[in-house]
Every structure is written in structure tokens, then in C-alpha cells.
């Protein structure tokens, strides 16, 4: 009897830690697959904002996680002249301001390129099916939009929406793991690294 109980514990543990896969989707409006795409963006400034759902849980915690990952990712950018790889501003409603106002402001500060990042999702998900057999699937998701604009010309150099999801059947994934999804997706979008 004891061996049967151990067997079921092992099987249950394997089910809980089921295989996870990662998928990334990019919806490209303008530009190439990466922000750096072989060009030098000069002095950059990163303007992050959020567009959370009205029922978003712990938006402050998610905003903090997002800002930390944005900062880490842009410290590794390879196509900037900035000694500290660009200035990352605090979260604000940047898209609500007239673009011409932002271009004038940052032109006066010696900025060559604006990079807008709007975080829309940074969350775990858990789905259940109540059929036979009973199944569940868990995943972590990072969903964001990136716009890169030349300050000198106002030209949109890149505009893409990115969604990265890691998970699968029988996964249980904590909210903190969504941080890794955002970091990985940003690295792929900035420099093309995997």
C-alpha cells in the first residue's frame, strides 16, 4: 500500500510540474523585428506607461516589476550613444500628451530617439476544463507595445505589439514569474537575443 501512495505522489508531482512551452507573437506595424536592427539610435529616452485592465490585481506591484525589467533590459541596449544606455523615465500617461510637445521637449534635452513602452498585461493565468479527464493549464504572460520615434524627423522607426506566453498543461505558475516573460520578450525586441 505504501508503494502505491508513493507512486501516486510522484505522478501527481509530475503532473503539477508539467512541460512548459514559450510562444512569442509580434504584430509589426512599422520597422524591423528589433529596435536596434543594425542602426544607431543615438541618445535615447524610454517612456514607459501601463494600460491595465480595470480589474487588474496588484497594479502597483506589476508596475514595479515592469519598471525593474525595462531598466535592466535597456541597460543592455547595443544601439545607443548614452553612457548609461538611455534614461528610463517614471511611469506616466505619455501617450496622452501631444507628440509634438514631447519631440520639442526631448529635442531641447539632446535626445535623438524616444522609445515608448506600454505594458498591457503582466500576469499569470490558470485555465480549467471540467470534462473528463479534469485538466488545468497555467501560464505567465507579458503583453506590451513598443513605439520608437526619431526626435529630429518625427518618423516612426518601429511600432510593434509583443506578446510572450510560457506555460502549459498541469502548470501552476506564480505571478512573479511574469517578470521573466517581460525580460525575455524585451531582450528579443531590443537586440534580437534569445
N, C-alpha and C positions, 0 to 999 in steps of 0.2 A: 504494500500500500504506500509506503514511504517513497518508493521509487516512482510510482505513478504521480504523486504530488510534486516531486522534483521535476519530473518530465513536463507537467503542465505549467509549472512556474517558469521553466526555461522557454517553453513555447510561447507563453504569454509575454515574457520579456522580449523575445524576438519580434513578436507582433507589434509591441509598443514602439520598438526602435526600427520599424520597417525602413525600407530603402527610400531615400530621398533623391529627387532629381531637380535640377535647376533649369528654368527656361527664362530667356530674356527676349522681350519684344521691343523693337524700336519702330516708332512711327515718325518717319523723316519727312518734314515739310520742305526744309531748305538745308543745303550744306551736305557735308560728307558724314561718314559713320562716327567720326570722332571730332572733338572740339579742336584738338591740335592739328590734325590732318596735314602735317608737314609744313605748316606756316607758323610764323612768329606773331603772337598776338600783342606783343609789346607789354606795356603796363596795364594790368587788368584789375578790375574790382568785381567781386562776386556779391550779388544782391539776392539773398535768399528770402523766400516767403512761404507761407503754408496756405493750403486750401483744404482744411479738414472738413469731413462730413459734420453735419450738425450734431450727430450722436457719437462723435469720436471720443473714445475713452482716453483719459490721461493726455490731453493735447500738450500740456506743458512738458511732460516727461518726453514725449515723442519729439517735440521741437528741440529740446536739449540734445537728445540723441542725434537728431538730424544735423544740427549745427556742428557738433563734435566731428561727425563723419565728413561733412562738407569741408571743414577746416583741414582735417587730415588729408583728404583726397587732393585738395588744391595746393597743399604744401609740396606735393609730388609732381605738379604740372611741369611739363618739359618745354612748353612753348611760350613762356612768359619772361619778360626782362626784369620783373620785380625781384629784388634781393630776397624777399620773404615769400616769393611765388604768389603775390597778389594779396590784396586786402579783402577780408571777408567781413561784410557789414552785418549788423544785427538783423534779425527777422523784422520785416516791416511789410506794409502793403505797397511794394514798389510798383506793381502793375497798375495801381490806381492813379499814379502820377503821370502827367503828360511826358511822353518820351522825349520831346524837345527840351523840356526842363531838365531832365536827367542828363541828356547829352551836353547841354550847356554847362551844368554844374560840374560834371566829371571832366570835361574838356579843360576847364579852368584849373582843375587839380592835376593835370598832366596824365590823365588816364587815356589809354588808347582803345580799350575794349571793355564793354560791360558784359557780364555773364549773369543772367537771371536764372535762378533755380527755384521752381515752385514745387514743393513737396505736397502730394495729394494723398498718399497712403504710406504708412509705415506701421504695419500691423501683422499680428498672427491671425490665422483663420482656422476654424475647425468645422468640418462638414460631416454629417452623419447620414447614413442610409438605414432605414428601418425595415428593410426587406431581409430575407434570408439569403445569404448569411448577413449578419449585422456587421457593417463596416464603418470606419471613420477615416478621414483623411485630414491631416494638418499641414499647414504651410505658413511661411513668412513671406511678406510682400513689401516691396518698395516700388512706388509708382510716382514719377516726377516728370516735370517738363523743364527743358533747358533751352534758353534763347541766348545767342551770342551776337552782339551788335557792335559794329565799328563806330567809335565815337566821332571820328573825323568825317565820315560819309553818311552815317545813319543806316548803312547797309546791314541787313540781317545776314550774318555769316553762317549761322546754324540755328535751326529750330527743330527740336525733336521731343517726342514724348517717349519715356522709357519705363518699362515695367519688368521687374525681375521677381520671380517666384521660386522658392525652394520648398519642397515638401513632397508628400506622397501618402499612400495608404498606410494606416496604422502609425502615423507620426503624431507626436504631441510636441509642439514647439513653443517655447516661451516668447513673450513679446520682445525681450532683449535681443533675441536672435535676428530680429528685423534690422538691427544695426548693421550686421554683416551683409545683408542683402543690399542696403543702400551703398555701403562702402564698395562692394564688388561691382555694382552697376555703375557707380561714378568712375571707378578706375577704368572700366571698359569704355565709357563715354569720353573721358578726358584724353587718355593716351592710347586706348585700344588694348590695354593689358588684360589678361585673363586671370 
